[in-house]
Amino acid sequence: MSQLDCSIIIISWNVRELLQRCVESLQQSLAGSDWQTEIIVVDNASSDGSAALVRTEFPTVRLIETGANLGYAGGVNAGLAVAQGRWLLVLNPDIEAVDAALPVLLAWAAAHPHCAVVGPQLRYPDGALQSSRRRWPTRLTLFMESTLLARWWPHNPWARRYHLDDRPADAEQSVDWLVGAALLVRHAAVAAVGGMDERFWMYSEELEWQWRLSRQGAIWYVPAAVLIHHEGRSSAQVPARKHIAFQRSKLRFAARQFGPGVATTLHLFLLLGYLIDWLTEAGKWLLGHKRALRRERMQVYAAVITTLLKVSDPR
């Protein structure tokens, strides 16, 4: 068995400054501890000098340059292929560790070696709590969370249940799955079920992965370990691609878990939602309200609608 306690795998794309802050915060969090760790940065063909930053500023960090954007799942798998730690901490590059968050998380995992996944509490940069705990999605969840209906009825009971709003966020607890910005995963569990499914290019990949990992042990939320998550900084650079990736992954998961009938209904529902969004923005553009913004959003929604019209089998 490896002598390394943990391999930290960071998947990065064009967020050079955030990546630097991430690695520095990890090193500071681990400073003075006895945990044996390695840091692996998987660079998904960034064009902003991220790889050069790692080579020059962090010579002890292992750098994997993929040569192409493999998506988040592909990047994670590239890191998993070389990781040696007994635990694997998969991180977004827009994460910052707060104080001794990493030693706290690793100590908890060491005391509960049969858990499959352990996750920290996430907070926004302003200190506000970031929702990261989840129950398994139901059919209704697919329609009532992160959709047009969710914007119209943000505190609907299905979304609240999905986000575990009925449980305190400051208590340790077993959950169904955790948001994938920071996941500490037992290496042996990954060896049993495999890495992320790369057909989920981005979004829902951590959901599907934890569905399989949950067969190898419990999934726990540990709020004593706090990480700052800037959230969505990579995907925000390509808004149309972000929407398309999110919805295609959602449809793929729906087809796998609930069958083609649910996936087809969801597909039509999502198309209708984006059409309503496009018409809303077009109406505001005609009224002369922030026309540049409206035009940009209309272009994004049109790209998503065009792509969704071409999706015939999301599986």
C-alpha positions in Angstrom: 0.0 0.0 0.0 1.2 3.5 -0.8 2.8 5.5 2.0 1.0 8.6 0.8 -2.0 9.6 2.8 -3.6 11.6 0.1 -3.3 12.7 -3.5 -4.9 16.1 -4.2 -6.1 16.3 -7.8 -7.0 19.7 -9.2 -8.6 20.0 -12.6 -7.9 23.4 -14.1 -8.9 25.3 -17.2 -8.0 29.0 -17.8 -8.2 30.2 -14.2 -4.5 30.9 -13.5 -4.9 33.3 -10.6 -7.5 31.1 -8.8 -5.3 28.0 -9.4 -2.3 29.8 -7.8 -4.5 30.8 -4.8 -5.8 27.3 -4.6 -2.4 25.6 -4.4 -1.0 28.2 -2.0 -3.9 27.7 0.3 -3.5 23.9 0.2 0.1 24.1 1.1 -0.6 26.6 3.9 -3.4 24.3 5.3 -1.0 21.3 5.4 2.0 23.2 6.7 3.2 21.7 10.0 1.1 18.6 9.7 2.3 15.1 9.5 0.1 14.1 6.6 2.0 12.7 3.6 0.4 14.2 0.4 1.0 15.0 -3.2 -0.6 17.6 -5.3 -1.5 16.9 -9.0 -2.7 19.6 -11.3 -4.4 18.4 -14.5 -4.4 21.3 -17.0 -7.1 20.9 -19.6 -5.3 22.8 -22.4 -5.4 26.2 -20.7 -4.3 29.2 -22.8 -3.7 31.6 -19.9 -0.3 30.3 -18.8 -1.6 28.0 -16.0 0.8 25.2 -16.9 3.8 27.6 -16.9 2.7 28.9 -13.5 2.7 25.4 -12.0 6.1 24.6 -13.5 7.8 27.8 -12.2 6.0 28.6 -9.0 5.2 25.1 -7.7 8.0 22.8 -8.7 7.0 20.0 -6.2 3.5 19.9 -7.8 3.0 17.2 -10.4 1.7 18.7 -13.7 -0.3 16.8 -16.2 -0.9 18.6 -19.5 -3.7 16.9 -21.4 -3.2 18.7 -24.7 -6.9 19.0 -25.1 -9.9 20.0 -23.0 -11.1 16.5 -21.8 -13.9 18.0 -19.7 -14.0 17.7 -15.9 -14.6 13.9 -15.9 -11.7 13.3 -18.3 -9.4 15.5 -16.3 -10.3 13.7 -13.0 -9.6 10.4 -14.6 -6.2 11.6 -15.9 -5.3 12.5 -12.3 -6.7 9.3 -10.8 -4.5 7.3 -13.2 -1.3 8.5 -11.5 -2.5 9.2 -8.0 -0.8 7.2 -5.2 -2.6 8.3 -2.0 -4.8 6.1 0.1 -7.3 9.0 -0.2 -8.0 11.1 -3.2 -9.0 14.7 -2.8 -10.6 15.9 -6.1 -10.8 19.7 -6.3 -12.0 22.4 -8.5 -9.3 25.1 -9.1 -11.5 27.8 -7.5 -11.2 26.2 -4.1 -9.3 27.8 -1.2 -8.7 25.9 2.1 -9.5 27.8 5.3 -7.0 27.3 8.1 -6.4 23.6 8.9 -9.3 22.4 6.8 -7.3 19.7 5.0 -5.8 18.1 8.2 -9.3 18.1 9.8 -10.8 16.4 6.7 -8.0 13.8 6.5 -8.2 13.1 10.3 -11.9 12.5 10.0 -11.4 10.2 7.0 -8.6 8.3 8.8 -11.0 7.7 11.8 -13.7 6.4 9.5 -11.8 4.3 7.0 -14.8 2.5 5.6 -16.5 5.7 4.3 -16.3 6.0 0.5 -16.5 9.8 0.2 -16.0 12.6 2.7 -16.8 16.3 1.9 -16.2 19.6 3.6 -18.5 22.5 4.2 -18.3 25.0 1.3 -18.6 28.7 1.6 -18.7 31.6 -0.8 -15.9 34.2 -0.7 -18.1 36.5 1.4 -18.5 33.7 4.0 -22.0 32.8 3.2 -22.9 29.1 3.3 -22.9 27.3 -0.1 -25.3 24.4 -0.5 -23.3 21.2 -1.1 -25.4 18.4 0.5 -27.9 16.4 -1.6 -30.4 13.6 -1.6 -30.7 11.4 -4.7 -32.7 13.2 -7.3 -36.3 12.0 -8.0 -38.3 12.5 -11.1 -39.8 15.6 -9.7 -36.4 17.0 -8.7 -35.4 17.0 -12.3 -38.2 19.4 -13.2 -38.1 21.5 -10.0 -34.4 22.2 -9.5 -32.2 24.4 -11.7 -35.0 25.0 -14.2 -37.4 27.7 -15.2 -39.9 26.4 -12.6 -37.3 26.7 -9.9 -36.9 30.3 -10.8 -40.6 30.9 -10.6 -40.9 28.8 -7.3 -37.5 28.9 -5.8 -38.5 27.4 -2.4 -40.6 24.5 -3.7 -40.6 21.5 -1.5 -38.9 19.1 -4.0 -35.9 21.4 -4.3 -35.7 22.0 -0.6 -35.8 18.3 0.1 -33.1 17.7 -2.6 -30.8 20.3 -0.9 -31.4 18.8 2.6 -32.8 22.1 3.8 -34.5 20.1 6.6 -31.2 19.3 8.2 -28.7 21.7 9.9 -25.7 22.6 7.8 -23.4 22.7 10.9 -23.8 19.0 11.9 -21.8 16.0 10.6 -24.2 13.8 8.7 -24.5 11.0 6.2 -25.8 12.2 2.9 -26.7 10.6 -0.5 -24.1 12.7 -2.4 -22.1 15.9 -2.3 -21.4 18.7 -4.8 -18.2 17.8 -6.6 -16.1 20.9 -6.0 -14.3 19.1 -3.2 -14.5 15.3 -2.7 -12.2 13.2 -0.5 -12.6 9.7 -2.0 -11.2 6.4 -0.7 -8.8 5.0 -3.3 -9.9 1.5 -2.7 -13.5 2.5 -3.5 -12.4 4.0 -6.8 -10.5 0.9 -7.6 -13.7 -1.1 -7.1 -16.1 1.1 -9.2 -13.8 2.9 -11.6 -13.3 6.6 -12.3 -15.8 9.2 -13.6 -17.9 8.4 -16.6 -16.5 10.6 -19.3 -19.8 10.7 -21.2 -20.7 13.2 -18.5 -18.3 15.7 -20.0 -19.1 18.3 -17.3 -22.0 18.4 -14.7 -23.7 15.4 -13.1 -20.4 13.5 -13.4 -20.0 13.6 -9.6 -23.6 12.5 -9.0 -23.2 9.5 -11.2 -19.8 8.7 -9.7 -21.1 8.8 -6.1 -24.1 6.7 -7.1 -21.5 3.9 -7.8 -19.2 4.8 -4.9 -22.0 4.7 -2.4 -22.0 0.9 -2.9 -18.5 0.8 -1.4 -19.3 2.9 1.8 -21.1 5.8 3.2 -20.9 9.4 2.0 -20.3 11.9 4.8 -20.4 15.7 5.2 -17.9 17.1 7.7 -18.6 20.9 8.4 -15.6 21.3 10.7 -13.5 21.4 7.5 -14.3 24.6 5.6 -13.3 25.4 2.0 -14.1 28.6 0.1 -15.5 27.9 -3.4 -15.6 30.7 -5.9 -18.0 28.5 -8.0 -18.3 28.3 -11.8 -15.3 30.5 -12.8 -14.1 28.1 -15.5 -17.5 27.4 -17.0 -18.6 31.1 -16.8 -16.1 31.8 -19.6 -18.3 29.9 -22.1 -22.0 30.4 -21.0 -23.6 28.6 -23.9 -21.3 25.6 -23.5 -22.1 25.6 -19.8 -25.8 25.5 -20.4 -25.5 22.8 -23.0 -23.2 20.6 -20.9 -25.4 21.0 -17.8 -28.6 20.0 -19.7 -27.1 17.2 -21.7 -25.7 15.6 -18.5 -29.0 16.0 -16.8 -30.8 14.3 -19.6 -28.2 11.5 -19.7 -28.7 10.9 -15.9 -32.5 11.0 -16.3 -32.4 8.4 -19.1 -30.1 6.1 -17.1 -32.0 6.3 -13.8 -35.6 6.8 -14.8 -35.8 5.5 -18.4 -36.4 7.1 -21.8 -39.9 8.2 -21.1 -38.8 10.5 -18.3 -35.8 11.7 -20.3 -38.0 12.6 -23.3 -40.5 14.5 -21.2 -37.6 16.3 -19.5 -36.1 17.1 -22.9 -39.3 18.7 -24.1 -39.7 20.6 -20.8 -36.1 22.0 -21.0 -36.7 23.1 -24.7 -39.8 24.9 -23.7 -38.0 26.6 -20.8 -35.3 27.9 -23.0 -37.8 29.0 -25.6 -39.6 31.0 -23.0 -36.3 32.5 -21.8 -35.4 33.5 -25.4 -38.8 35.1 -26.0 -38.5 37.0 -22.7 -35.1 38.4 -23.7 -36.4 39.2 -27.2 -39.3 41.2 -25.7 -36.9 43.2 -23.4 -34.6 43.8 -26.4 -37.6 45.2 -28.4 -38.4 47.5 -25.6 -34.8 48.8 -25.7 -33.8 47.5 -22.2 -30.1 46.8 -22.0 -29.9 45.7 -25.6 -26.4 44.4 -25.6 -27.1 42.2 -22.6 -30.4 40.9 -24.1 -28.7 40.2 -27.4 -26.0 38.2 -25.7 -28.5 36.1 -23.7 -30.6 35.5 -26.8 -27.5 34.1 -28.6 -26.8 31.8 -25.6 -30.4 30.5 -25.5 -30.5 30.1 -29.2 -27.3 28.0 -29.1 -28.8 25.8 -26.4 -32.1 25.4 -28.2 -30.3 24.4 -31.4 -28.2 21.8 -29.6 -31.1 20.4 -27.6 -33.1 20.0 -30.8 -30.3 17.8 -32.2 -30.1 15.5 -29.1 -31.9 12.3 -30.0 -30.6 9.8 -27.4 -29.0 11.3 -24.3 -27.9 8.0 -22.9 
